[in-house]
Amino acid sequence: MKIITENREAKHNYFLEDFTEAGVVLVGSEVKSLRAGKCNLKDSYVVIRGGEVFLLNAFISQFEKTSHFAPDERRTRKLLLNKNEIFKFEKKIKTKGHTIVQTKMYFTDKNKVKVEIAL
């Protein structure tokens, strides 16, 4: 596991209790930027909309050798979780004082990008 970036502020600002690994929907040039380590999770957050989980405001810089298609650096990215995990998080968020926070982004052994999220 190769860690791309960590959200160290989350460990200081929140009490983290329920960790889950989620996949991220990315485009090709974003993966190349992540391999170069050009990512920041500092101001990003996770929301649930319509039964789907999204990562908002995560900064992945544009790959400098991208030709004509360059996605927005702070675009909304979908996180891949199964329905049971989404339902569990959604149920706990409805209680007062809970939120979903991303803690780190990393490559797995199979070179897939994953985000660790916590309640």
Disulfide bonds with the S-S distance in Angstrom:
none
